[in-house]
């Protein structure tokens, strides 16, 4: 099984963090928000700028969840299609060469799902299998690769397409001045990524640009539902973001990674590449400490956080694409792709370059 290629796409509206902060200060000026605290929270997430689904002045027109979700469907289809066309171009596959399409997002809902709507736009085969994933949040990029690998393991001639689209800006609650929402307003951005995974008997198994997928592991932590997620009401998605997230990393990640690697007769010292979800500065520091990573091991993850923010499930795929294009590991070397998310849970993928 191999990752053949990764494609990406972003809405055209990019704003520096200071511009976004100014807009939020204006938005919450009548809500008695502590502006010093808001600025401090935004500074602490170390994000330099983000893409937005809409022009910044358009958000004032979204007064209901229905309007925000309609915008999500429209923009998600635009950037989702662009990401899919990007990854298809990189592999020279046609849309009818895809046997399974998995779509994931946690920032909007649609029935028919994004994958169904994109099958119409891309003229994919009518017998293409579809698997929409919802609710996995930040972990879904890694989990989606693992599930795509499960499929092509069973069908080694198949090509599976994973599409992640996250438009986090459309979920910010304008009436919520809680600390989690203030942090989220400075941390999360918008974008899409698409990955093609092929089986061992597919032509791209030998010519694809990415690493082999050697194995994966899912880990669920019982009774942790309140660590991260959404509370959904008439106003839409209200973020649940506990201060316990870095502690979950500190408590669980090392033993989970070590157990996973031991299954493959490997240790952390033998892993040359770490492709991690940029959950935020405290989470990345906790990952580096828990795994005793050498200096620079998460440089591409930190860069992604600075340049575009946390894009939930899309982020780890952006780091994967940067690794493949800008810091390609030595042939034969080992890598781990990992993310953590609502549940609370972890998803680990072992790669060989």
ROGU-116233 format. One record per residue (C-alpha): residue in one letter; x, y, z. Coordinates in nm, 4 decimals, always signed. Layout:
<pts>
<pt marza="a" east="X" north="Y" up="Z"/>
...
</pts>
This chain:
<pts>
<pt marza="x" east="+0.0000" north="+0.0000" up="+0.0000"/>
<pt marza="x" east="+0.1317" north="+0.3404" up="-0.0896"/>
<pt marza="x" east="+0.0416" north="+0.7076" up="-0.0621"/>
<pt marza="x" east="+0.0594" north="+0.8020" up="-0.4294"/>
<pt marza="x" east="+0.0215" north="+1.1800" up="-0.3890"/>
<pt marza="x" east="-0.1285" north="+1.4622" up="-0.1847"/>
<pt marza="x" east="-0.3153" north="+1.7623" up="-0.3261"/>
<pt marza="x" east="-0.4205" north="+2.0806" up="-0.1492"/>
<pt marza="x" east="-0.6486" north="+2.3793" up="-0.2010"/>
<pt marza="x" east="-0.7390" north="+2.6934" up="-0.0065"/>
<pt marza="x" east="-1.0024" north="+2.9644" up="-0.0349"/>
<pt marza="x" east="-0.8485" north="+3.2768" up="-0.1920"/>
<pt marza="x" east="-0.9151" north="+3.4965" up="+0.1125"/>
<pt marza="x" east="-0.5999" north="+3.5095" up="+0.3286"/>
<pt marza="x" east="-0.5583" north="+3.7501" up="+0.6196"/>
<pt marza="x" east="-0.2763" north="+3.8249" up="+0.8574"/>
<pt marza="x" east="-0.3565" north="+3.7500" up="+1.2193"/>
<pt marza="x" east="-0.3599" north="+4.1184" up="+1.3176"/>
<pt marza="x" east="-0.6342" north="+4.1901" up="+1.0623"/>
<pt marza="x" east="-0.8413" north="+3.8999" up="+1.1907"/>
<pt marza="x" east="-0.7918" north="+4.0100" up="+1.5485"/>
<pt marza="x" east="-0.9090" north="+4.3608" up="+1.4650"/>
<pt marza="x" east="-1.2259" north="+4.2248" up="+1.3069"/>
<pt marza="x" east="-1.2980" north="+4.0115" up="+1.6133"/>
<pt marza="x" east="-1.2379" north="+4.3041" up="+1.8476"/>
<pt marza="x" east="-1.4943" north="+4.5033" up="+1.6503"/>
<pt marza="x" east="-1.7360" north="+4.2078" up="+1.6545"/>
<pt marza="x" east="-1.7126" north="+4.1635" up="+2.0304"/>
<pt marza="x" east="-1.6837" north="+4.5320" up="+2.1223"/>
<pt marza="x" east="-2.0354" north="+4.5304" up="+2.2692"/>
<pt marza="x" east="-1.9848" north="+4.2012" up="+2.4555"/>
<pt marza="x" east="-1.7443" north="+4.3347" up="+2.7192"/>
<pt marza="x" east="-1.4631" north="+4.1117" up="+2.6004"/>
<pt marza="x" east="-1.1317" north="+4.1711" up="+2.7752"/>
<pt marza="x" east="-0.9327" north="+4.2900" up="+2.4739"/>
<pt marza="x" east="-0.5987" north="+4.2383" up="+2.6445"/>
<pt marza="x" east="-0.6929" north="+3.8774" up="+2.7140"/>
<pt marza="x" east="-0.8155" north="+3.8296" up="+2.3549"/>
<pt marza="x" east="-0.4878" north="+3.9663" up="+2.2170"/>
<pt marza="x" east="-0.2871" north="+3.7519" up="+2.4565"/>
<pt marza="x" east="-0.4769" north="+3.4367" up="+2.3590"/>
<pt marza="x" east="-0.4259" north="+3.5083" up="+1.9892"/>
<pt marza="x" east="-0.0566" north="+3.5779" up="+2.0408"/>
<pt marza="x" east="-0.0124" north="+3.2540" up="+2.2358"/>
<pt marza="x" east="-0.1370" north="+3.0316" up="+1.9529"/>
<pt marza="x" east="+0.1545" north="+3.1526" up="+1.7339"/>
<pt marza="x" east="-0.0542" north="+3.1701" up="+1.4152"/>
<pt marza="x" east="+0.0596" north="+3.4335" up="+1.1651"/>
<pt marza="x" east="-0.2377" north="+3.4262" up="+0.9287"/>
<pt marza="x" east="-0.5198" north="+3.2130" up="+0.7961"/>
<pt marza="x" east="-0.7376" north="+3.1487" up="+0.4936"/>
<pt marza="x" east="-1.1084" north="+3.2211" up="+0.5361"/>
<pt marza="x" east="-1.3933" north="+3.0592" up="+0.3462"/>
<pt marza="x" east="-1.5450" north="+3.4011" up="+0.2740"/>
<pt marza="x" east="-1.4196" north="+3.7588" up="+0.2454"/>
<pt marza="x" east="-1.3875" north="+3.8919" up="+0.5977"/>
<pt marza="x" east="-1.6638" north="+4.1490" up="+0.5506"/>
<pt marza="x" east="-1.9149" north="+3.8770" up="+0.4519"/>
<pt marza="x" east="-1.9277" north="+3.7096" up="+0.7936"/>
<pt marza="x" east="-2.1547" north="+3.9780" up="+0.9356"/>
<pt marza="x" east="-2.4229" north="+3.8589" up="+0.6916"/>
<pt marza="x" east="-2.4306" north="+3.5096" up="+0.8468"/>
<pt marza="x" east="-2.6932" north="+3.5479" up="+1.1169"/>
<pt marza="x" east="-2.8164" north="+3.1862" up="+1.1347"/>
<pt marza="x" east="-2.6589" north="+2.8424" up="+1.1381"/>
<pt marza="x" east="-2.8477" north="+2.7607" up="+0.8184"/>
<pt marza="x" east="-2.6803" north="+3.0486" up="+0.6361"/>
<pt marza="x" east="-2.3383" north="+2.9447" up="+0.7645"/>
<pt marza="x" east="-2.3973" north="+2.5841" up="+0.6604"/>
<pt marza="x" east="-2.5154" north="+2.6881" up="+0.3146"/>
<pt marza="x" east="-2.1884" north="+2.8799" up="+0.2786"/>
<pt marza="x" east="-2.0021" north="+2.5718" up="+0.3997"/>
<pt marza="x" east="-2.1598" north="+2.3512" up="+0.1320"/>
<pt marza="x" east="-2.0828" north="+2.6001" up="-0.1450"/>
<pt marza="x" east="-1.7218" north="+2.6695" up="-0.0472"/>
<pt marza="x" east="-1.6481" north="+2.3113" up="+0.0583"/>
<pt marza="x" east="-1.7437" north="+2.1919" up="-0.2874"/>
<pt marza="x" east="-1.5233" north="+2.4568" up="-0.4504"/>
<pt marza="x" east="-1.2076" north="+2.3901" up="-0.2483"/>
<pt marza="x" east="-1.2788" north="+2.0174" up="-0.2258"/>
<pt marza="x" east="-1.3015" north="+1.9870" up="-0.6019"/>
<pt marza="x" east="-0.9827" north="+2.1909" up="-0.6406"/>
<pt marza="x" east="-0.7943" north="+1.9636" up="-0.3980"/>
<pt marza="x" east="-0.9153" north="+1.6509" up="-0.5773"/>
<pt marza="x" east="-0.8203" north="+1.7872" up="-0.9180"/>
<pt marza="x" east="-0.4782" north="+1.8794" up="-0.7768"/>
<pt marza="x" east="-0.4065" north="+1.5285" up="-0.6491"/>
<pt marza="x" east="-0.5414" north="+1.3681" up="-0.9679"/>
<pt marza="x" east="-0.3115" north="+1.5884" up="-1.1761"/>
<pt marza="x" east="-0.0129" north="+1.4836" up="-0.9650"/>
<pt marza="x" east="-0.0846" north="+1.1160" up="-1.0321"/>
<pt marza="x" east="-0.2192" north="+1.1573" up="-1.3875"/>
<pt marza="x" east="-0.5249" north="+0.9581" up="-1.2816"/>
<pt marza="x" east="-0.8665" north="+1.0402" up="-1.4215"/>
<pt marza="x" east="-1.1688" north="+1.0657" up="-1.1904"/>
<pt marza="x" east="-1.2937" north="+0.7292" up="-1.3172"/>
<pt marza="x" east="-0.9737" north="+0.5724" up="-1.1835"/>
<pt marza="x" east="-1.0900" north="+0.6158" up="-0.8233"/>
<pt marza="x" east="-1.2558" north="+0.3112" up="-0.6627"/>
<pt marza="x" east="-1.3345" north="+0.4547" up="-0.3201"/>
<pt marza="x" east="-1.3831" north="+0.8130" up="-0.2057"/>
<pt marza="x" east="-1.3760" north="+0.8962" up="+0.1647"/>
<pt marza="x" east="-1.4770" north="+1.2479" up="+0.2608"/>
<pt marza="x" east="-1.4321" north="+1.4002" up="+0.6031"/>
<pt marza="x" east="-1.5229" north="+1.7291" up="+0.7639"/>
<pt marza="x" east="-1.6386" north="+1.8392" up="+1.1058"/>
<pt marza="x" east="-1.7282" north="+2.2009" up="+1.0217"/>
<pt marza="x" east="-2.0528" north="+2.1517" up="+0.8280"/>
<pt marza="x" east="-2.3086" north="+1.8926" up="+0.7280"/>
<pt marza="x" east="-2.4691" north="+1.7927" up="+0.3996"/>
<pt marza="x" east="-2.6979" north="+1.5190" up="+0.2722"/>
<pt marza="x" east="-2.6231" north="+1.4178" up="+0.0010"/>
<pt marza="x" east="-2.2684" north="+1.4276" up="+0.1373"/>
<pt marza="x" east="-1.9723" north="+1.6107" up="-0.0148"/>
<pt marza="x" east="-1.8458" north="+1.2951" up="-0.1836"/>
<pt marza="x" east="-2.1804" north="+1.2402" up="-0.3580"/>
<pt marza="x" east="-2.1919" north="+1.5992" up="-0.4831"/>
<pt marza="x" east="-1.8321" north="+1.5772" up="-0.6026"/>
<pt marza="x" east="-1.9021" north="+1.2552" up="-0.7922"/>
<pt marza="x" east="-2.1448" north="+1.4575" up="-1.0015"/>
<pt marza="x" east="-1.9022" north="+1.7486" up="-1.0500"/>
<pt marza="x" east="-1.6080" north="+1.5212" up="-1.1363"/>
<pt marza="x" east="-1.8004" north="+1.2628" up="-1.3408"/>
<pt marza="x" east="-1.6713" north="+0.9720" up="-1.1341"/>
<pt marza="x" east="-1.7802" north="+0.6140" up="-1.2029"/>
<pt marza="x" east="-2.1309" north="+0.5316" up="-1.0792"/>
<pt marza="x" east="-1.9977" north="+0.2235" up="-0.8998"/>
<pt marza="x" east="-1.7397" north="+0.4199" up="-0.6998"/>
<pt marza="x" east="-1.7713" north="+0.3315" up="-0.3341"/>
<pt marza="x" east="-1.8349" north="+0.6247" up="-0.0979"/>
<pt marza="x" east="-1.7634" north="+0.6609" up="+0.2727"/>
<pt marza="x" east="-1.8404" north="+0.9981" up="+0.4365"/>
<pt marza="x" east="-1.6834" north="+1.0431" up="+0.7822"/>
<pt marza="x" east="-1.8159" north="+1.2914" up="+1.0367"/>
<pt marza="x" east="-1.7293" north="+1.3585" up="+1.3988"/>
<pt marza="x" east="-1.3658" north="+1.2513" up="+1.4044"/>
<pt marza="x" east="-1.2402" north="+1.6096" up="+1.4017"/>
<pt marza="x" east="-0.8655" north="+1.6634" up="+1.4108"/>
<pt marza="x" east="-0.7889" north="+1.2912" up="+1.4067"/>
<pt marza="x" east="-0.9737" north="+1.2288" up="+1.0786"/>
<pt marza="x" east="-0.6822" north="+1.3043" up="+0.8451"/>
<pt marza="x" east="-0.4750" north="+1.0241" up="+0.9955"/>
<pt marza="x" east="-0.7763" north="+0.7973" up="+1.0461"/>
<pt marza="x" east="-0.8843" north="+0.8533" up="+0.6850"/>
<pt marza="x" east="-0.5463" north="+0.7412" up="+0.5539"/>
<pt marza="x" east="-0.5647" north="+0.4332" up="+0.7757"/>
<pt marza="x" east="-0.9154" north="+0.3445" up="+0.6546"/>
<pt marza="x" east="-0.8145" north="+0.4010" up="+0.2919"/>
<pt marza="x" east="-0.5217" north="+0.1652" up="+0.3517"/>
<pt marza="x" east="-0.7603" north="-0.0941" up="+0.4979"/>
<pt marza="x" east="-0.9633" north="-0.0784" up="+0.1773"/>
<pt marza="x" east="-0.6736" north="-0.1190" up="-0.0650"/>
<pt marza="x" east="-0.5306" north="-0.3974" up="+0.1481"/>
<pt marza="x" east="-0.8521" north="-0.5866" up="+0.0761"/>
<pt marza="x" east="-0.8637" north="-0.4681" up="-0.2877"/>
<pt marza="x" east="-0.4977" north="-0.4385" up="-0.3948"/>
<pt marza="x" east="-0.5802" north="-0.3139" up="-0.7451"/>
<pt marza="x" east="-0.7871" north="-0.0232" up="-0.6139"/>
<pt marza="x" east="-0.7135" north="+0.3468" up="-0.5685"/>
<pt marza="x" east="-0.8786" north="+0.5161" up="-0.2726"/>
<pt marza="x" east="-0.9230" north="+0.8926" up="-0.2444"/>
<pt marza="x" east="-0.9391" north="+1.0678" up="+0.0923"/>
<pt marza="x" east="-1.0752" north="+1.4227" up="+0.0875"/>
<pt marza="x" east="-1.0620" north="+1.6472" up="+0.3934"/>
<pt marza="x" east="-1.2353" north="+1.9866" up="+0.3857"/>
<pt marza="x" east="-1.2468" north="+2.2043" up="+0.6957"/>
<pt marza="x" east="-1.3957" north="+2.5557" up="+0.6998"/>
<pt marza="x" east="-1.3495" north="+2.6346" up="+1.0665"/>
<pt marza="x" east="-1.4202" north="+3.0067" up="+1.0287"/>
<pt marza="x" east="-1.7853" north="+2.9274" up="+0.9573"/>
<pt marza="x" east="-1.8262" north="+2.7720" up="+1.3030"/>
<pt marza="x" east="-1.7064" north="+3.0616" up="+1.5225"/>
<pt marza="x" east="-1.9855" north="+3.1571" up="+1.7615"/>
<pt marza="x" east="-2.0270" north="+3.5342" up="+1.7632"/>
<pt marza="x" east="-2.2306" north="+3.5298" up="+2.0837"/>
<pt marza="x" east="-1.9870" north="+3.3102" up="+2.2763"/>
<pt marza="x" east="-1.7096" north="+3.4897" up="+2.4657"/>
<pt marza="x" east="-1.5876" north="+3.1823" up="+2.6532"/>
<pt marza="x" east="-1.2141" north="+3.1157" up="+2.6623"/>
<pt marza="x" east="-1.2393" north="+2.8079" up="+2.4331"/>
<pt marza="x" east="-1.4217" north="+3.0119" up="+2.1668"/>
<pt marza="x" east="-1.1772" north="+3.3019" up="+2.1958"/>
<pt marza="x" east="-0.8873" north="+3.0583" up="+2.1498"/>
<pt marza="x" east="-1.0606" north="+2.8887" up="+1.8573"/>
<pt marza="x" east="-1.1182" north="+3.2256" up="+1.6902"/>
<pt marza="x" east="-0.7410" north="+3.2731" up="+1.6762"/>
<pt marza="x" east="-0.6298" north="+2.9173" up="+1.6067"/>
<pt marza="x" east="-0.8411" north="+2.7548" up="+1.3382"/>
<pt marza="x" east="-0.8310" north="+2.8190" up="+0.9627"/>
<pt marza="x" east="-0.9830" north="+2.6931" up="+0.6376"/>
<pt marza="x" east="-0.8640" north="+2.4681" up="+0.3565"/>
<pt marza="x" east="-0.8716" north="+2.1236" up="+0.1970"/>
<pt marza="x" east="-0.6409" north="+1.8354" up="+0.1169"/>
<pt marza="x" east="-0.6808" north="+1.5159" up="-0.0853"/>
<pt marza="x" east="-0.4731" north="+1.1977" up="-0.0705"/>
<pt marza="x" east="-0.4662" north="+0.9012" up="-0.3063"/>
<pt marza="x" east="-0.3788" north="+0.5644" up="-0.1516"/>
<pt marza="x" east="-0.3225" north="+0.2654" up="-0.3801"/>
<pt marza="x" east="-0.2965" north="-0.1078" up="-0.3296"/>
<pt marza="x" east="+0.0071" north="-0.3209" up="-0.4018"/>
<pt marza="x" east="-0.1216" north="-0.4296" up="-0.7436"/>
<pt marza="x" east="-0.2101" north="-0.0805" up="-0.8651"/>
<pt marza="x" east="+0.0325" north="+0.0749" up="-1.1203"/>
<pt marza="x" east="+0.1010" north="+0.3670" up="-0.8851"/>
<pt marza="x" east="+0.2260" north="+0.1255" up="-0.6186"/>
<pt marza="x" east="+0.5666" north="+0.1414" up="-0.7858"/>
<pt marza="x" east="+0.5556" north="+0.4900" up="-0.9388"/>
<pt marza="x" east="+0.3699" north="+0.6904" up="-0.6728"/>
<pt marza="x" east="+0.5429" north="+0.9798" up="-0.5038"/>
<pt marza="x" east="+0.4736" north="+0.8946" up="-0.1408"/>
<pt marza="x" east="+0.5687" north="+0.6406" up="+0.1241"/>
<pt marza="x" east="+0.4438" north="+0.2878" up="+0.1791"/>
<pt marza="x" east="+0.1806" north="+0.2417" up="+0.4481"/>
<pt marza="x" east="+0.3061" north="-0.0386" up="+0.6684"/>
<pt marza="x" east="+0.0443" north="-0.0391" up="+0.9424"/>
<pt marza="x" east="-0.1918" north="+0.1655" up="+1.1586"/>
<pt marza="x" east="-0.3360" north="+0.1706" up="+1.5082"/>
<pt marza="x" east="-0.6428" north="+0.3356" up="+1.6607"/>
<pt marza="x" east="-0.6482" north="+0.4133" up="+2.0326"/>
<pt marza="x" east="-0.9594" north="+0.5252" up="+2.2218"/>
<pt marza="x" east="-0.9419" north="+0.6686" up="+2.5740"/>
<pt marza="x" east="-1.2563" north="+0.5838" up="+2.7746"/>
<pt marza="x" east="-1.4678" north="+0.8530" up="+2.9400"/>
<pt marza="x" east="-1.2995" north="+1.1476" up="+2.7669"/>
<pt marza="x" east="-1.5907" north="+1.2819" up="+2.5633"/>
<pt marza="x" east="-1.5667" north="+1.6263" up="+2.7210"/>
<pt marza="x" east="-1.2023" north="+1.6850" up="+2.6291"/>
<pt marza="x" east="-1.2740" north="+1.8091" up="+2.2760"/>
<pt marza="x" east="-1.5658" north="+1.8314" up="+2.0368"/>
<pt marza="x" east="-1.8817" north="+2.0281" up="+1.9635"/>
<pt marza="x" east="-2.1957" north="+2.1123" up="+2.1520"/>
<pt marza="x" east="-2.4585" north="+2.1526" up="+1.8813"/>
<pt marza="x" east="-2.7599" north="+2.3770" up="+1.9285"/>
<pt marza="x" east="-2.9795" north="+2.6151" up="+1.7305"/>
<pt marza="x" east="-2.6743" north="+2.8404" up="+1.6924"/>
<pt marza="x" east="-2.4591" north="+2.5733" up="+1.5314"/>
<pt marza="x" east="-2.1277" north="+2.4288" up="+1.6457"/>
<pt marza="x" east="-2.0066" north="+2.5507" up="+1.9849"/>
<pt marza="x" east="-1.6533" north="+2.4339" up="+2.0578"/>
<pt marza="x" east="-1.5551" north="+2.2103" up="+2.3470"/>
<pt marza="x" east="-1.1823" north="+2.2595" up="+2.4045"/>
<pt marza="x" east="-1.0504" north="+2.1487" up="+2.7408"/>
<pt marza="x" east="-0.7186" north="+2.2419" up="+2.8963"/>
<pt marza="x" east="-0.6780" north="+1.8655" up="+2.9418"/>
<pt marza="x" east="-0.5701" north="+1.8115" up="+2.5793"/>
<pt marza="x" east="-0.1941" north="+1.8536" up="+2.6411"/>
<pt marza="x" east="-0.2280" north="+1.6325" up="+2.9500"/>
<pt marza="x" east="-0.3856" north="+1.3599" up="+2.7370"/>
<pt marza="x" east="-0.0802" north="+1.3760" up="+2.5123"/>
<pt marza="x" east="+0.1544" north="+1.3583" up="+2.8094"/>
<pt marza="x" east="-0.0304" north="+1.0674" up="+2.9692"/>
<pt marza="x" east="-0.0892" north="+0.8445" up="+2.6688"/>
<pt marza="x" east="+0.1095" north="+0.9195" up="+2.3555"/>
<pt marza="x" east="+0.4475" north="+0.7700" up="+2.4441"/>
<pt marza="x" east="+0.3140" north="+0.4331" up="+2.5545"/>
<pt marza="x" east="+0.0754" north="+0.4151" up="+2.2577"/>
<pt marza="x" east="+0.3490" north="+0.4933" up="+2.0048"/>
<pt marza="x" east="+0.5951" north="+0.2550" up="+2.1699"/>
<pt marza="x" east="+0.3417" north="-0.0288" up="+2.1713"/>
<pt marza="x" east="+0.2543" north="+0.0369" up="+1.8076"/>
<pt marza="x" east="+0.6162" north="+0.0436" up="+1.6967"/>
<pt marza="x" east="+0.6970" north="-0.2693" up="+1.8980"/>
<pt marza="x" east="+0.4411" north="-0.4574" up="+1.6873"/>
<pt marza="x" east="+0.6682" north="-0.3827" up="+1.3919"/>
<pt marza="x" east="+0.9918" north="-0.4492" up="+1.5827"/>
<pt marza="x" east="+1.0828" north="-0.0805" up="+1.5828"/>
<pt marza="x" east="+1.1619" north="+0.1850" up="+1.8422"/>
<pt marza="x" east="+1.1234" north="+0.5629" up="+1.8407"/>
<pt marza="x" east="+1.4969" north="+0.5998" up="+1.7771"/>
<pt marza="x" east="+1.4458" north="+0.4344" up="+1.4379"/>
<pt marza="x" east="+1.1816" north="+0.6854" up="+1.3251"/>
<pt marza="x" east="+1.3377" north="+0.9612" up="+1.1173"/>
<pt marza="x" east="+1.0182" north="+1.1501" up="+1.0245"/>
<pt marza="x" east="+0.7314" north="+1.2619" up="+1.2459"/>
<pt marza="x" east="+0.4234" north="+1.3970" up="+1.0655"/>
<pt marza="x" east="+0.2032" north="+1.5369" up="+1.3406"/>
<pt marza="x" east="-0.1204" north="+1.7307" up="+1.3556"/>
<pt marza="x" east="-0.0511" north="+2.0931" up="+1.4628"/>
<pt marza="x" east="-0.3040" north="+2.1077" up="+1.7423"/>
<pt marza="x" east="-0.1494" north="+2.4187" up="+1.8956"/>
<pt marza="x" east="+0.1714" north="+2.5202" up="+2.0736"/>
<pt marza="x" east="+0.0968" north="+2.3436" up="+2.4027"/>
<pt marza="x" east="-0.0030" north="+2.0255" up="+2.2212"/>
<pt marza="x" east="+0.3098" north="+2.0286" up="+2.0050"/>
<pt marza="x" east="+0.5321" north="+2.0889" up="+2.3046"/>
<pt marza="x" east="+0.3616" north="+1.7996" up="+2.4830"/>
<pt marza="x" east="+0.4138" north="+1.5745" up="+2.1783"/>
<pt marza="x" east="+0.7817" north="+1.6625" up="+2.1553"/>
<pt marza="x" east="+0.8310" north="+1.5973" up="+2.5266"/>
<pt marza="x" east="+0.6281" north="+1.2763" up="+2.5381"/>
<pt marza="x" east="+0.8117" north="+1.1260" up="+2.2415"/>
<pt marza="x" east="+1.1527" north="+1.2746" up="+2.3357"/>
<pt marza="x" east="+1.1849" north="+1.4111" up="+1.9819"/>
<pt marza="x" east="+1.5120" north="+1.5667" up="+1.8666"/>
<pt marza="x" east="+1.5281" north="+1.9406" up="+1.7874"/>
<pt marza="x" east="+1.3712" north="+2.0212" up="+1.4519"/>
<pt marza="x" east="+1.1621" north="+1.7019" up="+1.4307"/>
<pt marza="x" east="+0.8376" north="+1.9026" up="+1.4170"/>
<pt marza="x" east="+0.9611" north="+2.1994" up="+1.2145"/>
<pt marza="x" east="+0.7171" north="+2.1427" up="+0.9275"/>
<pt marza="x" east="+0.4296" north="+2.1029" up="+1.1712"/>
<pt marza="x" east="+0.5200" north="+2.4296" up="+1.3443"/>
<pt marza="x" east="+0.5482" north="+2.6028" up="+1.0051"/>
<pt marza="x" east="+0.2021" north="+2.4837" up="+0.9028"/>
<pt marza="x" east="+0.0588" north="+2.6186" up="+1.2287"/>
<pt marza="x" east="+0.2224" north="+2.9575" up="+1.1748"/>
<pt marza="x" east="+0.1262" north="+2.9928" up="+0.8092"/>
<pt marza="x" east="-0.2353" north="+2.8676" up="+0.8010"/>
<pt marza="x" east="-0.3378" north="+2.7760" up="+1.1575"/>
<pt marza="x" east="-0.4995" north="+2.4538" up="+1.2724"/>
<pt marza="x" east="-0.7256" north="+2.3135" up="+0.9986"/>
<pt marza="x" east="-0.8620" north="+2.0235" up="+1.2019"/>
<pt marza="x" east="-0.8489" north="+1.7025" up="+0.9918"/>
<pt marza="x" east="-0.6821" north="+1.8767" up="+0.6980"/>
<pt marza="x" east="-0.3730" north="+1.9883" up="+0.8891"/>
<pt marza="x" east="-0.1834" north="+1.6605" up="+0.9177"/>
<pt marza="x" east="-0.2329" north="+1.6086" up="+0.5427"/>
<pt marza="x" east="-0.0785" north="+1.9496" up="+0.4758"/>
<pt marza="x" east="+0.2235" north="+1.8471" up="+0.6843"/>
<pt marza="x" east="+0.2402" north="+1.5199" up="+0.4890"/>
<pt marza="x" east="+0.2397" north="+1.7127" up="+0.1599"/>
<pt marza="x" east="+0.5143" north="+1.9473" up="+0.2848"/>
<pt marza="x" east="+0.7228" north="+1.6494" up="+0.3946"/>
<pt marza="x" east="+0.6911" north="+1.4867" up="+0.0530"/>
<pt marza="x" east="+0.7691" north="+1.8053" up="-0.1390"/>
<pt marza="x" east="+1.0142" north="+1.9981" up="+0.0800"/>
<pt marza="x" east="+1.1884" north="+1.7566" up="+0.3158"/>
<pt marza="x" east="+1.1708" north="+1.4168" up="+0.1553"/>
<pt marza="x" east="+1.3185" north="+1.1496" up="+0.3846"/>
<pt marza="x" east="+1.5851" north="+0.9053" up="+0.2733"/>
<pt marza="x" east="+1.4623" north="+0.5940" up="+0.0901"/>
<pt marza="x" east="+1.3975" north="+0.3077" up="+0.3276"/>
<pt marza="x" east="+1.3666" north="+0.5303" up="+0.6344"/>
<pt marza="x" east="+1.0715" north="+0.5083" up="+0.8725"/>
<pt marza="x" east="+0.8077" north="+0.7670" up="+0.9541"/>
<pt marza="x" east="+0.5043" north="+0.8015" up="+1.1786"/>
<pt marza="x" east="+0.1982" north="+1.0068" up="+1.0905"/>
<pt marza="x" east="-0.0208" north="+1.0798" up="+1.3911"/>
<pt marza="x" east="-0.3105" north="+1.2878" up="+1.5137"/>
<pt marza="x" east="-0.5326" north="+1.3069" up="+1.8202"/>
<pt marza="x" east="-0.8913" north="+1.4226" up="+1.8358"/>
<pt marza="x" east="-1.2427" north="+1.4000" up="+1.9807"/>
<pt marza="x" east="-1.3272" north="+1.0829" up="+2.1595"/>
<pt marza="x" east="-1.0624" north="+1.1423" up="+2.2958"/>
<pt marza="x" east="-0.8457" north="+0.9243" up="+2.0713"/>
<pt marza="x" east="-0.5270" north="+0.8785" up="+1.8723"/>
<pt marza="x" east="-0.4591" north="+0.7495" up="+1.5228"/>
<pt marza="x" east="-0.1116" north="+0.6280" up="+1.4284"/>
<pt marza="x" east="+0.0147" north="+0.5351" up="+1.0819"/>
<pt marza="x" east="+0.3542" north="+0.3746" up="+1.0170"/>
<pt marza="x" east="+0.5218" north="+0.4800" up="+0.6913"/>
<pt marza="x" east="+0.8327" north="+0.3697" up="+0.5058"/>
<pt marza="x" east="+0.9861" north="+0.6010" up="+0.2485"/>
</pts>
